Amino acid sequence: MARNAALLLLCMGFCSQALAQQPLPDPTRPAVLSGVRTGAPAEKQIARQWKLTSTLIAPQRRIAVINGRAVKVGEKIDGAELVGVQPGSALLHRAGRTIQLKLISGTVKQAAAPVP
């Protein structure tokens, strides 16, 4: 019995040392700062590779500004082909997948009436 008690105390000592070496996570710290990955869907993680900052739609052309570069429909950027441009969004095609990029909703401006 005394032997079992000594063994139990020895095991508890090892366990408490192992736990003391691992810092406890701060539950109030934002996930971005703590290095914890949020469970964002794969589609959103893929879309983060490209940032849409502007779209230009004219009768003769459609252009999206992605990662600071003006890209025409049919051109490629970082392994993806621009296949469509709509007001406030762009469609990329890569590896058999279609990825939609969107502008922040508050920044979409409507076209002005043509000047006579």
Residue frames relative to the residue before (quaternion, step in Angstrom):
aa qw qx qy qz dx dy dz
M 1.0000 0.0000 0.0000 0.0000 0.00 0.00 0.00
A 0.6631 0.4927 -0.2990 0.4777 3.57 0.91 -0.92
R 0.6246 0.5387 -0.3354 0.4552 3.57 1.09 -0.71
N 0.6484 0.5127 -0.3112 0.4690 3.59 0.99 -0.82
A 0.6455 0.5182 -0.3155 0.4639 3.57 1.00 -0.81
A 0.6515 0.5051 -0.3128 0.4718 3.59 0.99 -0.84
L 0.6425 0.5191 -0.3127 0.4690 3.59 1.02 -0.82
L 0.6445 0.5214 -0.3106 0.4650 3.56 1.02 -0.83
L 0.6583 0.4987 -0.3044 0.4747 3.60 0.95 -0.85
L 0.6338 0.5303 -0.3233 0.4611 3.58 1.03 -0.78
C 0.6575 0.5014 -0.2989 0.4764 3.60 0.96 -0.88
M 0.6481 0.5161 -0.3222 0.4580 3.57 0.97 -0.83
G 0.6269 0.5422 -0.3327 0.4499 3.57 1.05 -0.71
F 0.6658 0.4919 -0.3012 0.4732 3.59 0.98 -0.86
C 0.6536 0.5195 -0.3124 0.4531 3.57 0.97 -0.85
S 0.6766 0.4891 -0.3083 0.4560 3.57 0.90 -0.86
Q 0.6165 0.5323 -0.3472 0.4648 3.61 1.09 -0.63
A 0.6533 0.5152 -0.3127 0.4582 3.59 0.95 -0.89
L 0.6752 0.4868 -0.2951 0.4691 3.58 0.96 -0.84
A 0.6481 0.5333 -0.3202 0.4395 3.59 1.02 -0.78
Q 0.6508 0.5286 -0.3219 0.4397 3.61 1.12 -0.58
Q 0.6880 0.4357 -0.2812 0.5076 3.60 1.16 -0.45
P 0.3610 -0.7399 0.5152 0.2385 3.61 -0.64 1.05
L 0.4455 -0.6701 0.5229 0.2811 3.54 -1.10 0.69
P 0.4664 -0.6764 0.4804 0.3069 3.62 -0.94 0.79
D 0.4295 -0.6780 0.5367 0.2603 3.55 -1.13 0.73
P 0.3287 -0.7855 0.4841 0.2013 3.65 -0.38 1.13
T 0.6654 0.4983 -0.3106 0.4610 3.61 1.21 -0.32
R 0.5612 0.6082 -0.3876 0.4060 3.58 1.26 -0.21
P 0.5036 -0.6589 0.4547 0.3247 3.62 -0.85 0.91
A 0.6015 -0.5991 0.3979 0.3477 3.58 -1.08 0.79
V 0.6052 0.5748 -0.3592 0.4176 3.61 1.05 -0.72
L 0.7272 0.4324 -0.2412 0.4754 3.58 0.93 -0.87
S 0.6884 0.4995 -0.2900 0.4388 3.58 1.10 -0.61
G 0.5084 -0.6665 0.4172 0.3511 3.58 1.24 -0.13
V 0.4862 0.6452 -0.4474 0.3836 3.57 1.25 0.13
R 0.3652 -0.7283 0.5344 0.2252 3.56 -0.86 0.95
T 0.3305 -0.7100 0.5792 0.2262 3.52 -0.94 0.84
G 0.5386 -0.6656 0.4211 0.2991 3.55 -1.08 0.62
A 0.1022 0.8111 -0.5668 0.1017 3.60 0.76 0.96
P 0.5307 -0.6318 0.4488 0.3432 3.59 -0.93 0.80
A 0.6446 -0.5483 0.3742 0.3792 3.56 -1.17 0.66
E 0.6104 0.5716 -0.3488 0.4230 3.59 1.01 -0.79
K 0.6832 0.4686 -0.2869 0.4810 3.60 0.93 -0.88
Q 0.6336 0.5223 -0.3393 0.4589 3.59 1.01 -0.72
I 0.6369 0.5109 -0.3267 0.4760 3.59 1.03 -0.74
A 0.6741 0.5133 -0.2983 0.4394 3.58 0.89 -0.93
R 0.5783 0.5998 -0.3806 0.4012 3.61 1.15 -0.48
Q 0.5341 0.6256 -0.4019 0.4022 3.57 1.22 -0.33
W 0.7636 0.2590 -0.1388 0.5750 3.57 1.16 -0.63
K 0.1278 -0.7815 0.6072 0.0648 3.56 -1.03 0.83
L 0.2419 -0.7712 0.5791 0.1071 3.53 -0.65 1.17
T 0.0748 -0.8299 0.5526 0.0158 3.58 -0.66 1.10
S 0.8108 0.0065 0.0062 0.5853 3.59 1.19 -0.33
T 0.1133 -0.7523 0.6394 0.1112 3.55 -1.29 0.42
L 0.1153 -0.7645 0.6318 0.0562 3.54 -1.15 0.72
I 0.0119 -0.7977 0.6016 -0.0407 3.52 -0.66 1.15
A 0.0807 0.7703 -0.6219 0.1156 3.53 -0.70 1.17
P 0.6760 -0.4998 0.3318 0.4279 3.60 -1.17 0.36
Q 0.7482 0.4119 -0.2238 0.4695 3.60 0.99 -0.77
R 0.8296 0.0746 -0.0057 0.5534 3.62 1.10 -0.44
R 0.1723 -0.7295 0.6510 0.1196 3.50 -1.40 0.39
I 0.0010 -0.8078 0.5852 -0.0710 3.55 -0.69 1.17
A 0.1148 -0.7522 0.6440 0.0792 3.54 -1.16 0.73
V 0.2848 -0.7206 0.6012 0.1955 3.56 -1.02 0.79
I 0.0316 0.8014 -0.5878 0.1064 3.53 -0.39 1.34
N 0.8374 -0.0185 -0.0454 0.5443 3.57 -0.78 1.07
G 0.7125 -0.4816 0.2463 0.4470 3.56 1.03 0.84
R 0.6679 0.4688 -0.2925 0.4986 3.61 1.28 0.12
A 0.3957 -0.7004 0.5420 0.2432 3.57 -0.95 0.91
V 0.0465 -0.8078 0.5863 -0.0406 3.56 -0.66 1.18
K 0.2883 -0.7502 0.5731 0.1602 3.57 -0.87 1.01
V 0.6174 -0.5161 0.4254 0.4141 3.56 -1.23 0.46
G 0.7508 0.3372 -0.2865 0.4904 3.57 -0.86 1.03
E 0.6334 0.5081 -0.3350 0.4779 3.60 1.24 -0.36
K 0.3833 -0.7197 0.5351 0.2210 3.54 -1.29 0.44
I 0.0321 -0.7590 0.6498 0.0243 3.51 -1.27 0.61
D 0.8541 -0.0895 0.0126 0.5121 3.56 -0.77 1.11
G 0.7693 -0.4038 0.1900 0.4571 3.56 0.85 1.01
A 0.6885 0.4161 -0.2836 0.5220 3.59 1.25 0.07
E 0.3316 -0.7361 0.5578 0.1924 3.56 -1.13 0.71
L 0.3880 -0.6903 0.5600 0.2436 3.55 -0.98 0.91
V 0.0879 -0.8373 0.5395 0.0101 3.58 -0.55 1.18
G 0.8242 0.0116 -0.0120 0.5660 3.60 1.19 -0.23
V 0.0988 -0.7671 0.6317 0.0517 3.54 -1.21 0.65
Q 0.0230 -0.7699 0.6371 -0.0291 3.53 -0.87 1.05
P 0.6496 -0.4818 0.3660 0.4603 3.62 -1.16 0.23
G 0.8535 0.1219 -0.1151 0.4934 3.58 -0.59 1.15
S 0.7967 0.1997 -0.1457 0.5515 3.60 1.18 0.09
A 0.1409 -0.7628 0.6250 0.0881 3.53 -1.34 0.35
L 0.2633 -0.7581 0.5775 0.1497 3.56 -1.16 0.64
L 0.1205 -0.7702 0.6248 0.0449 3.54 -0.92 1.01
H 0.1794 -0.7535 0.6206 0.1222 3.55 -1.19 0.57
R 0.1570 0.7801 -0.5892 0.1402 3.56 -0.77 1.08
A 0.8615 -0.0225 -0.0160 0.5070 3.56 -0.95 0.98
G 0.7349 -0.4446 0.2333 0.4560 3.57 0.88 0.94
R 0.6558 0.4814 -0.3098 0.4921 3.59 1.27 0.14
T 0.2787 -0.7237 0.6035 0.1852 3.54 -1.16 0.63
I 0.1144 -0.7953 0.5952 0.0080 3.54 -0.83 1.09
Q 0.2011 -0.7828 0.5801 0.1017 3.57 -0.79 1.04
L 0.1606 -0.7563 0.6300 0.0736 3.54 -0.89 1.04
K 0.1136 -0.8046 0.5810 0.0462 3.58 -0.98 0.82
L 0.4395 -0.6295 0.5683 0.2958 3.50 -1.25 0.57
I 0.5813 -0.5217 0.4594 0.4230 3.56 -1.22 0.29
S 0.5702 -0.6718 0.3513 0.3165 3.57 -0.70 1.11
G 0.6852 0.5042 -0.2999 0.4317 3.62 0.96 -0.72
T 0.6905 0.5017 -0.2914 0.4321 3.59 1.17 -0.31
V 0.4945 0.6563 -0.4424 0.3591 3.62 1.22 -0.03
K 0.1110 -0.7892 0.6031 0.0335 3.56 -0.78 1.08
Q 0.3996 -0.7141 0.5253 0.2335 3.53 -1.05 0.77
A 0.5887 -0.5906 0.4257 0.3512 3.54 -1.18 0.61
A 0.4358 -0.6754 0.5324 0.2654 3.52 -1.14 0.70
A 0.6037 -0.5458 0.4280 0.3931 3.56 -1.23 0.38
P 0.5598 -0.6160 0.4264 0.3540 3.62 -0.99 0.74
V 0.4304 -0.6817 0.5337 0.2553 3.55 -1.09 0.76
P 0.4380 -0.7213 0.4648 0.2680 3.63 -0.76 0.95
